[in-house]
Amino acid sequence: MRMNQAIAAAIADEMRANPDVVVFGEDVAVAEGPFKTSAGLLAEFGPLRVRDTPIAEMGFMGAAVGAAATGLRPVTEIMFVEFLGVALDQLVTEAAKFNYLSGGTVTVPMVMRASVGAGLGFGCQHSQVMESWMVGSPGLKIVMVSGPHNAYGLTRAAIRDDNPVAVLEPRALYATRGEVTVGVEGIIPLGRAARPASGEDITLVCGGSTVRTCLAASGDADGWTADVIDLQTLQPWDAETVLNSVRRTGRLATVEECPYSGGWGADIVSTVVAEAFGDLQAPPIRLTAPDVHVPFGKELEQRYLPSAEYVATQVGELLATGEAPAHWWERDGALV
């Protein structure tokens, strides 16, 4: 099953299980979504539950907040996460705070899905992840899927959650295929990390598109093995799993698609240093994109993203020297 098919299947299964689940957004009904993530929904559930909206993110995100507060479970789609900027107030100021401001009397069980990330040559305005816009907003949960299996399980869990949940879907992964456990057995609890690979020498913490990067790097590694931790949920993240892994391996690297400044890996590193400093055998490192715009050109875009080769090189140097290696852009003098 492709990842976009897994997402559509997850939404359909929740709509069958609960008549309060509704879907709306730009091109989600007749066109079945720009990435076909709502394929078949209009045909099965009709226009009352699956609705196209005008190009007005602020409007339909506000409608989702109101619908959720009055008993429905809306699933909205932001075509590209960058478009969330015009509706961020609805998500982080209204939806995330509604339960608190109502003294716990009102819940807002809504899902905001958005395509994110680079790798498809869409240019700097349609290739960002932008999770830093939302991380640090209490009351909002943030999920980042990394393939068909957890795209299905996490999407179903997000729809069932009584809090607003942002589900970030790497657009470069929509066409990837994998085995999917469907049905209630396939639901993956929010806030719990996965370990797609186990190793002894370093903990690689990743999410979204960088999970495949880390698996490729560790799979081709020469003389070292890695515990690969797919966070799955960025907020709240699974500190217990990460700390237990680092206490065993003694080393940590976060691998992030986002720019270095303001990335989620900084929270991981600060927590590990504060709570497991005595177990570290080397300084934690963060492997990210540089603090520049995502390039449009294919070769430049590939250079911009942390590759499996880059991860393997940086980890190898860390293991060999016990010191944090310089970032590639510092090494090459390519960025000024």
Sequence and secondary structure as in RCSB ss.txt:
>XXXX:A:sequence
MRMNQAIAAAIADEMRANPDVVVFGEDVAVAEGPFKTSAGLLAEFGPLRVRDTPIAEMGFMGAAVGAAATGLRPV
TEIMFVEFLGVALDQLVTEAAKFNYLSGGTVTVPMVMRASVGAGLGFGCQHSQVMESWMVGSPGLKIVMVSGPHN
AYGLTRAAIRDDNPVAVLEPRALYATRGEVTVGVEGIIPLGRAARPASGEDITLVCGGSTVRTCLAASGDADGWT
ADVIDLQTLQPWDAETVLNSVRRTGRLATVEECPYSGGWGADIVSTVVAEAFGDLQAPPIRLTAPDVHVPFGKEL
EQRYLPSAEYVATQVGELLATGEAPAHWWERDGALV
>XXXX:A:secstr
 BHHHHHHHHHHHHHHH TTEEEEETTSSTT  TTSTTTTHHHHH TTTEEE  S HHHHHHHHHHHHHTT EEE
EEESSGGGGGGGHIIIIIIIHHHHHHTTTS     EEEEEE  SSS  TTSS   GGGTTT TT EEEE  SHHH
HHHHHHHHHH SS EEEEEEGGGTT B     SGGG   TT  EEEE  SSEEEEE TTHHHHHHHHHHT SS  
EEEEE SEEET  HHHHHHHHHHH  EEEEEEEESTT THHHHHHHHHHHHGGG SS  EEEEE SS   SSHHH
HHHHS  HHHHHHHHHHHHHHSS    HHHHHT   
